[in-house]
């Protein structure tokens, strides 16, 4: 998990620094154009990196024919999907009433072909829990692509600098994956492997596609109903919010899924591990989301300048509403997948997204873009009970037990956030960076002090892990 943490936060740190620079060199409209395109590209990537990769990880001992079969499927899907994107590029540009999207689309879509070449290698490293190598590969690719993107933006290439960043990142990452792994594909397609992997993977793929469609539908609607600048503000808020919460969620999912899968035959041991990991990750994520909500305004002005101020309320709602429980959802879904119940995952996604779409439609009708964010937040809290129901069936870890494990941290995080807000209101600091640092310091000190007084288990667990790792360095 530590190496997965290094990989995810190292990658996002580079993206974050690059984004700070690009936000000054580019316009909200540029980021809005990228957001419009990523709706379709991300959905296409879901098919390529969808359920078959998860099936390889979930299977205890995948064979060479399994790997080759998945590789061939990925290549065929990527070619087909890129062809469709190329054909419909003009229609998508017309839909958004943005003619320049057509040419941009045809270039950005190349990442479908490039990514398909390295997905199996990446899954092999995850299966081996070799996150150290994955970290080196992804951070190197991010560094190269971010550096080039900044150079192109500085030279006045506008939105093309963002396109180049995505394409170059995929190219370098896939190349390094081939260099860093010994596995090489063979031109062999096994029908039996396909049927076995399809049984589990097709449900995961469908569930993931529904999830991605639901997520990117928001950008699709905003880009069509509102302006490209509005989508840019929304995209920037979501991108900053995702740095901590999506990172933790990805780390937890990447690491716990193969580990939980290895424990699927020992339910008692699996439940014990799940409880410990859940309490630990919420101890980090809950206070982080509340803190970011408190310091949102000075943070945005300091990082992106005042032209991005409209993003602040979007960011606050995403943190306090949507982001709080996302890490809990990741743990629950990892458990359900690890015991082989991909059918439950699919059922959950269908039900949750139907509810979500209804809430989004109502939100847009009454509150516009803010309504979308409120709908996401309400649905996220409803998802907790739906996911928890199936986790209870899988490993007898009930919703009541989960609430007992996470609610003390939840209430502590909110309470410390309120105290920090009032302290910042009383003590005004006019220098933005000092304001951010002061409030962050106050929040962390109070949070850790109260956690120590009330003897939170998660604080001791994190301390012991850090202490043990410091000795081995």
N, C-alpha and C positions, 0 to 999 in steps of 0.2 A: 504494500500500500504506500510505503514511503517513496519508492521509485515511481509509482504511478502518480503520486502527488508531485514529484519533481517534474515528471513529463508534462502533466496537465498545466501546472502553474508556471512552469518554465515557458511552455508554448504560449499560454495566455498572457504572461508578462510581456513577452516580445510583441504579441498582437496588441496589447494594451498601449505600450509605448509607441508603437507604430500608429495606432489609432489616434493618439494624442497629436502626433505630428500631422497626420493626414487630415484631421479635423480642422486644422489651421490652414492647410494648403488647398483643401477641397471644400465643396459646399454641401449643405443638407440635401440638395437635389441629387448630387452625385451618389451619396449613400442611399438615397431613395431609389434610384435607378438600379443599384445593385440589389437592393431588397426585393424589387419586383422580379428580377431574374432568378434570384436564389429560391424563390417559391418553387419553380419548376425543376431547377437543377437539384435541389435538396430532395425533392420527392423522387426524382429519377435515381439518385444515389441510394435511396432507401431500398430499391429493388436489387441493386447490385450488391450492396453491403447489408443485406437484410437477413432473413431467417436462416439461410444456409450456413453462414458464418457462426451463428449461435448454435446451430445443430452440431457443427464440428467441435465446438468447445464443450457442449453438454455431453457429447458421446464420450464414454470413458476411454476407449482405445480406437480412434479413427485410423483407417488404413490408407495406404498410398492411393488406392483407387478412389477413396472418398475425397481426398485432397484434389486429385486431378479432375474428378467429375465436377466439383464445385468451381474449380478454376475455369473449366470450359463453359459452364453455365454463366459465370460472371462475364466472360468475354462476349458471348452471344448476346446477353442482355444489354451490355454497354453499347455495342454496335447498333442494336435495334433502337435503343432509347435515344442515342445521339442522332440517329437518322430521323426519328420523329421530332426531336427538338429543332433540328435543322429545317425540316419541312414546314413546321408550324411557327417558326420564328417571326415571320411577317405578320401572322394572325395575332400572335401575342402582343407584338408592338402596336398593332391597330387597337387591340383591346384596351391597352393602357393609354392610347393616343400619344405614344412616344416613339416616333419613327426610328430614332437612333438605336433603339433596343434590338432591332433585328440583327444588325452586324455584331453588336456586343454579345448577343446570345450565342451566335454560331461559334464564337471563339471560347466563351466561358464553358460551353457544353463539352469541350474537349476533355475536361477533367473527368468526365464519365469514363472515357476510354483509358485514361492514364491510371485512375484509381483502381480499375478492375484488375490491373496487372499485379498489384501488390497486396490485395486483400487477403488471399490465402496465407501468404507469408506472415502478415500481421496477426492473423488468427492462430497460426502455429506458435508465435511468440507469446501470445496471451495464454494459449493452452499450456505452455511450458512455464507460465508465470514469470517470464523473462522481461519484466517491465524496465529493467535497467537499459537493455538494448533498445527497447521501444522509445524510451525517453531520449536517448542520444540521437536517434533517427529523426524524431519529430521536432526536436528543438533545433537541430541543424537545418532541417528543411524550412522551418519557420524563420530562422535567422536570415538565411539567404533570400527568401522571398520577401520578407519585410524590408530588408535593405534595398532591394531593387525597386520595390513599390514606392518607397520614399523618394528615391532618385528620380523615378518617372514622374511622380507628382510634382516634385520641385521643378522639373523641366516643363511643366504645364500640360501633361497628358490627361489631366482630369480623371474621369471615371475609368479610363483605360488602365490607370495605375492599379486600381483595385482588381481589375480583371487579370492583369499580369501577375499580381500577388497570388491569386488563387491557383492559376495554371502552373506557375513555377513551384509553388509549395507542393502540389500533387506530383509534379515531375521528379523533384529532388527526393521526396519521401519514398516514392515507388522504386526509384533507382537504388536508394540505400537499403531498402528492404530486400531487394534481390541480392545485393552484395553481402548483406549481413546474415543471410540464412542459407543453409545447404540444400534445402528442398528446391527441386526443379520440376516443372510440370511435364507430364507425358501426354501424348495425344491418345488418351484412353478415357472413354466414357462408360461408366458402369451403370446399367439400369437398376441393379439391386441397390447400389449405393444411393442413387437418385431417389428411389422409392423410400428407403429408410430415412434419409435426411429430410426428404420432402414432408414426411409424416409429422415431424417436429417443426422443421423450419418454415413450412408454408404458413402455419398459424402464427408464428413469431413475425414472419414477414408481413402478413396481413395486418397484424396488430400494430406493428411499427409504422406501416404505411398510413394506417388510420390516424395514428398519433401525429405523424409528420404532416399529414394533410390538415389536421386540426390546427397545428401550430402555425403552418405557413398560410393557412386560409386567412389568418388575421392580417398578414401583410398584403395578401391579394385584395382583400376587401378595402383596407386603408388606401392602397395604391389606386384603386378604382374609384372609390367614393369620395376620397379626400385628395389632397395634393401630394406631389412627390416630396415636397418639403415636410409635410406632416408625417409621411412614412419615414423620412430621414430622421426626424426627431424621435419617433417611436423606435426605429432600429437602433439608434445610438443608446437610448435608455435601456433597451433590452440587451444590447451587447455588453454594456457595463455591468448590468445586473447578473448576467450569465457568467462573468469571470469567476466570481466565488462560488455561486450556487451550482451552476452547471458543471463546474470543475469538480466539486466535491461529489456531485451526483455521478459523473462519469467515472471518477476514481472508484467510488463504492461499487458501481455496477461492474466495471472491468475486473476488479479484484475479487469481489465476493462471489460473482457468478461461477467462475471455475472452482473456487475454494468450496463454496456451498455444494456444487455439483459432486465434488469428491466426498462430501459428508452425507449425501442423500440417503444412504442406507442406515445411518445412525441419527435418528430424529432427535433424540435427547441432546446429543452433542451439537447438532445443527441448531436447535432452538437456543441453547446456551450461547453459542457464538453469535447468533443473530441479535439476541438481546444486548450483548455487550457492545457489538458494533453499532447498533442503533443508538444506544445511549451516548456513545462516544461522538458520533458524527453530529447528532443534534446539539450536543454541548458546544460544538464549534459553529454550526450553521445558524442556529437560532439567534445568538447574540450578534453575529455578523450581519444578518439581515436587518435587525433592529437598529444597529449602529449606523449602517449605511442609510437607513431611512432618516435618521436624525441629522446626519451631516450632508444630506443630498445636495442642498442648494450651494453652500460654499464649495463643495467638492466639484460639482459640475462647472461652476464659474472658473475655478482654479484650473481644472483640467482642460476644458474645452472653450473657454471664454463665454461671455454673456450671450452670444448669438445662439447658444444651445440651451438657454434657460427654459424654453417650452418643454424640454425633455424631463425636467425635474419631477413634476407630479406623476408622469408615466413611470419613472424610475422608482419612486416611493411606493406606489401601489404594487408594482412588480415584486419589490423586495418584501414588503410586509404581508402581502396577500399571497401571491403566486409562489414566491421563492422559499417561504418558510418551510413548507411541507414537502417540497420537491425531493429532498434527500430521503425523507421517510418513504415516499413512493418508490424510490430506487431500491431501497432495502427490501421492501415487500415484494416487488416484482422479481427481484433476483432470487428470492426464496421460492416463489411460485415456479419460475423457469427451472431452477436447479433440481426440483423434484420431478421434472418432466411434464408438468401440466401446462403445456403451451395452449391447450384449448381454453383453460381458465383465463390466460392472459388475453386471448382474442375476445372472449366474452366481455371481459372487463373493459377493454378498449372501445368496443362497440357501444356499451351502455354509457360509459363516461363521456364519450364524444357526442353522443346524441344529446345528453343533458347539457354538455358544454355549448353545442351549436344553438340550442334553444336559448340559453342564457346570453350568448353573444348577440343573437338577433334582437332580443329584448334590450340588451345594453346599448346597442347602436341606436335603436329607435328612440330611447329616452335620454341618453347621455353622450352619444358620439363615440369618439376614440376612448375617452375615459370609461365609457360603458363596457367596452371590450375588455379592459383591464380589470374592472370590477367583476365581470363575468368569469374571467380566468381565475380570479382569487376565490370566488364562491365555489366554483367547480373543484378547485384544488382541495378545499376542505371537505367537500363531499367525497372526493376520491379516496381520502384517508379511510373512510368507513367501508367503502367498496373493496379496496385492496386488502384491508385488514380482515374482512370476512373470509377471503380465500386463503390468506396466510394462516388464519386460525384453523381452517380445514386441512391445510398442508402439514403444519408442524405443531398444531395445538397452541399457537401463540395468539391469544385472543385480542380483540380490540381493547377490552378493559385492561389487559396486561400492558399493551402498548401505551395506552393513555397514562397508566401509572408510571411507566418508564420515562415518558417525554414531557409530561405536563409540568413537573417542577422546573425543568430548564426553560420551558416556554414562558411560564409566569415570571421567572427570574429575569429573563431577557427583556420582557416588556417593562417590568418594574424599573430596571436599571436604565432603560431607554427614556422613560418618563422623567426620572431623576436627572439624567444627563441633559435632557432638553431644557428643563427649568434652570439648571445651572448655567447653560449657555445663554439663556434668556436674561438671566441676572447679570452675568459677566459678559459683556459685549467685547469682542475682539475684532478689530477692523481689518486686520491682515488675514487674507483668506487661508493661507497655508497654516498659520498659527491657530486659527479658529478650528480647522479640521484636526490638527494634531492635538490641541487641548481637549476637545470633546472626545476624541478617540482614547486619549490617555485616561480621562476621567471615567469613561465607560469601562475600559478594561480593568482598571484598578478596583472599582466598585464590584464588578462582576466576579472577578477572581476572589476578592475578599469575602463576599457573601457565600460563594461556592465553598470556600475553605471553612468558614464558620459552620455551615450546615452540612459539611462533609459529603459533598457530591462524589459519588463513585467515579464518575467520568474524569474528574480532575486528577484523581490519584492514578487512574489508568494511563492518561496521557503523560503524566509526570514520569511514571515508571518506564513507559516506552521511550521517551526522550532520554532518560537517564541511562537506560540500557544501550541505546544507540550511540550516545556520546562516548561510552566506554569503548565501543568497537571501532570508532573512527581513528 
